[in-house]
Every structure is written in C-alpha cells, then in structure tokens.
C-alpha cells in the first residue's frame, strides 16, 4: 500500500509538473508573438536587439515532453516550436533578405528543442506531417517567406488549436493573393505549396475540391490549375 501511494504521488507530481511546463511555454510564446508579430510580419530587427526572451522560451522546451496521444497539446507545441525556431534561425543571421540566403536553413541547421537536436524539416515532416494526416498544417507552419500563409500574433494553444487551424486555412484559401482565380477563363493559379505537397491536398479529390471546402466563392471544378512562383522574400515588418 505504501509503495502504491508513493507511485501515485510521483505520477501526480509528474503530471502537474508537465502541465505547468507546457502552460508556461504556451503563455510565454503567446506573449512573444503578440509583441513581435504584426499583420503577418515579424519584427526581426527588434528581436535581434533583444533575443534573450526568444532564447529562454526555446531553451525551456528541452524540459518538456509531449505525447502524441495528447494530439492537441503535441501539435500546438511543435507548431509553435517550428515558428519560433524559424524566427531564431533568421535572427541568428539577420539582416538577410530571404531564408534561402541561409545555407541549410530548413534541412541542415539543427535546433535544440523539445529535448532533441532537429532541423525544421524534421519538425514539419517527421513530427507533424509524419504523425498526423492534416493538410491544415501547411497554413500554420510559417517559413519566413512572404509566400507562406501569414504568421499570427498569438500562440497555437491546445484548447483552441482546431479552430485556429480552421481559421488560418480559410484565410489563406479565401485570399486573392494566395489563390488567384480567373473565373472568365476558368483558370486558377495556386501556391507552390499545393504542388510540393500535392499528396496532402488530393486525398479526397483534386486541389480544387480541397480549396472549395473552405472558400466562400467556389472555384469551377474544371478550372485549369497552374502554380505561381513562390515568394521567398523575408516576411519582416516594413
């Protein structure tokens, strides 16, 4: 009986500690995004001048373990970690004009986050896309280029994650800059995101079928699809 009580105490203490760690991470991340993100753009210059808070938030993730079984917490955690790590990668080399100006930005540079040493591609493709079948990830993982759907001035949170994913997907797919429709000629130009990850968007039809689930003004299903060049210019505040 004594050992059962001790084990129960340890489990409760661990659970409370885990919740406190994740709560603190989400709270500090939310405050960070609110301070440095405006209208889908990041104030890299200000962060560069005072990067201690960003470094502290990312360092704190190394004491956090999130389980895939708690899908909302897991996804919200790694989405925020991805976006924060992108910002950190830019800040480390700032000023730059594009993330592509930094060699190995996505596939070589490793970040010490979540108790791992991993690249941005590892987070996106192994920890998120590789574990969950949800094309909406593409509208919340922000690569620092203007061609990406805009970064938001708040953290993704477990209890609001689905609504946030839904909102950002709808914003992108109803944007005339992201989806360029020529209804008269029955043509539509899509972001190259939808070419690079076509398999994510065509599981229940083609890209237009996916887009029309979220659009107010539906696209003619027989429209000819093409892809406009991706804008890799840095998403920095003007």
C-alpha positions in Angstrom: 0.0 0.0 0.0 2.8 2.3 0.9 4.5 1.8 -2.4 1.2 2.4 -4.3 0.8 5.7 -2.5 4.4 6.8 -3.4 3.9 5.8 -7.0 0.6 7.7 -7.2 2.3 10.7 -5.7 5.1 10.6 -8.2 2.7 10.3 -11.1 0.6 13.2 -9.9 3.7 15.3 -9.3 5.0 14.5 -12.8 1.6 15.3 -14.4 1.4 18.6 -12.5 4.9 19.5 -13.5 4.3 18.6 -17.1 1.1 20.8 -17.2 3.0 23.7 -15.5 5.8 23.4 -18.1 3.5 23.4 -21.1 1.3 26.1 -19.7 4.4 28.3 -19.1 5.6 27.6 -22.6 2.3 28.4 -24.3 1.9 31.6 -22.2 5.4 32.9 -22.9 5.1 32.0 -26.6 1.8 33.8 -26.8 3.3 37.0 -25.3 6.3 36.8 -27.6 4.2 36.5 -30.8 1.9 39.3 -29.6 4.9 41.6 -29.1 6.8 40.9 -32.3 4.3 40.0 -34.9 2.1 42.5 -36.7 -0.2 41.9 -39.7 1.6 38.7 -40.6 5.1 40.1 -40.4 7.9 39.7 -37.9 10.0 42.5 -36.3 13.3 40.7 -36.6 15.2 43.8 -36.0 13.7 44.3 -32.6 14.2 40.6 -31.7 17.8 40.8 -32.8 18.3 43.7 -30.4 16.9 41.7 -27.5 16.9 38.0 -28.3 17.1 36.8 -24.6 13.4 36.1 -24.3 13.3 34.0 -27.5 16.3 32.0 -26.4 14.7 31.5 -23.0 11.5 30.2 -24.5 13.2 27.8 -26.8 15.6 26.6 -24.1 12.5 25.9 -21.8 11.2 23.4 -24.4 14.0 21.0 -23.5 12.4 20.2 -20.2 9.1 19.4 -21.9 7.9 16.0 -23.2 4.7 15.9 -25.2 2.9 12.7 -26.1 1.3 12.1 -29.5 -1.7 10.6 -27.6 -2.5 14.1 -26.4 -2.7 15.2 -30.0 -3.8 18.9 -29.4 -1.0 19.6 -27.0 1.6 17.8 -29.1 0.6 19.6 -32.3 0.3 23.0 -30.7 3.6 22.6 -29.0 5.5 21.6 -32.2 3.8 24.2 -34.4 4.9 26.9 -32.0 8.4 25.4 -31.7 8.7 25.4 -35.5 7.6 29.0 -35.9 9.9 30.2 -33.0 12.8 28.2 -34.4 12.3 29.8 -37.9 12.4 33.2 -36.2 15.5 32.2 -34.2 17.2 31.0 -37.4 16.6 34.3 -39.2 17.6 36.3 -36.1 20.9 34.5 -35.9 21.9 35.7 -39.4 19.9 38.9 -39.6 19.9 41.1 -41.7 19.0 38.7 -44.5 16.6 39.1 -47.4 15.3 35.6 -47.5 15.5 32.4 -45.5 17.1 30.8 -48.6 20.0 33.1 -48.2 21.0 31.0 -45.2 22.6 27.7 -46.3 20.8 24.7 -44.9 18.2 26.8 -43.2 15.5 24.1 -43.4 17.4 20.8 -43.8 20.8 21.2 -42.2 20.7 23.6 -39.3 19.8 21.8 -36.1 17.8 23.3 -33.3 18.0 22.1 -29.7 14.3 22.0 -28.9 11.9 19.6 -27.2 14.8 17.5 -25.9 16.0 16.9 -29.4 18.5 18.2 -31.9 16.5 18.5 -35.1 16.1 20.5 -38.3 13.0 22.5 -39.3 12.2 19.8 -41.9 12.4 17.2 -39.1 9.7 19.1 -37.2 7.4 19.5 -40.2 7.8 16.2 -42.0 8.6 13.7 -39.2 7.0 15.1 -36.0 3.9 16.7 -37.6 3.1 15.5 -41.1 4.6 12.1 -40.5 2.4 11.5 -37.4 -0.9 13.2 -38.4 -2.8 13.4 -41.6 -3.9 17.1 -41.6 -3.2 19.3 -44.6 -4.0 22.3 -42.5 -0.5 22.2 -41.1 0.6 24.0 -44.2 -1.3 27.1 -43.3 0.2 27.5 -39.8 3.8 26.5 -40.2 5.5 29.7 -41.4 8.7 29.5 -43.3 9.7 33.2 -43.0 8.9 33.9 -46.7 6.1 36.1 -47.9 4.8 33.2 -50.0 3.8 31.4 -46.8 0.4 31.9 -45.2 0.9 34.7 -42.7 2.2 34.1 -39.2 -0.3 35.1 -36.5 0.2 37.3 -33.4 -0.6 34.6 -30.9 0.5 31.1 -30.0 -1.4 28.0 -31.0 -3.0 26.5 -27.9 -4.3 23.0 -27.2 -7.8 24.1 -26.4 -8.2 26.4 -29.5 -6.0 24.5 -31.9 -8.7 23.1 -34.2 -10.4 26.5 -34.5 -7.0 28.2 -35.2 -6.1 25.6 -37.9 -9.5 26.1 -39.5 -9.3 29.9 -39.4 -5.9 30.1 -40.9 -6.8 27.6 -43.6 -9.9 29.6 -44.5 -8.0 32.9 -44.5 -5.4 31.6 -46.9 -7.8 29.8 -49.3 -10.1 32.9 -49.5 -7.2 35.3 -50.1 -6.9 36.6 -53.7 -3.1 36.7 -53.2 -2.8 33.1 -52.2 -5.4 31.7 -54.7 -5.5 33.6 -57.9 -8.7 32.9 -59.8 -9.6 33.9 -63.4 -13.2 32.8 -63.5 -13.8 34.1 -67.0 -11.1 31.9 -68.4 -11.7 29.1 -65.9 -8.1 29.2 -64.7 -6.7 29.2 -61.2 -3.2 29.8 -60.0 -2.2 28.1 -56.8 0.7 28.5 -54.3 3.5 26.1 -55.0 2.9 24.7 -51.5 0.0 22.9 -53.2 2.4 21.5 -55.8 5.2 20.5 -53.4 2.7 18.7 -51.1 0.1 17.7 -53.6 -0.5 14.4 -51.9 -1.7 16.2 -48.8 -4.4 18.1 -50.7 -5.6 15.4 -53.1 -6.7 12.6 -50.8 -10.4 13.2 -51.5 -10.3 14.7 -54.9 -8.0 17.3 -56.5 -6.7 20.6 -55.1 -9.8 22.5 -56.2 -12.0 20.1 -54.2 -9.9 20.7 -51.1 -9.9 24.5 -51.6 -13.7 24.6 -52.2 -14.3 23.1 -48.7 -13.0 26.4 -47.3 -13.9 29.0 -49.9 -16.9 31.3 -49.8 -16.7 31.8 -53.6 -16.3 28.3 -55.1 -13.9 27.7 -57.9 -15.2 26.0 -61.0 -14.2 22.3 -60.7 -13.0 22.1 -64.3 -10.7 25.1 -64.0 -7.2 24.7 -65.3 -4.6 24.6 -62.5 -1.2 26.2 -62.6 1.2 27.4 -59.9 2.7 30.9 -59.5 6.3 31.3 -58.3 6.8 31.2 -54.6 7.8 34.5 -52.9 10.8 33.8 -50.7 11.3 37.4 -49.7 11.6 37.8 -45.9 8.3 38.4 -44.0 9.8 41.2 -42.0 7.9 44.3 -40.8 8.2 47.3 -43.1 
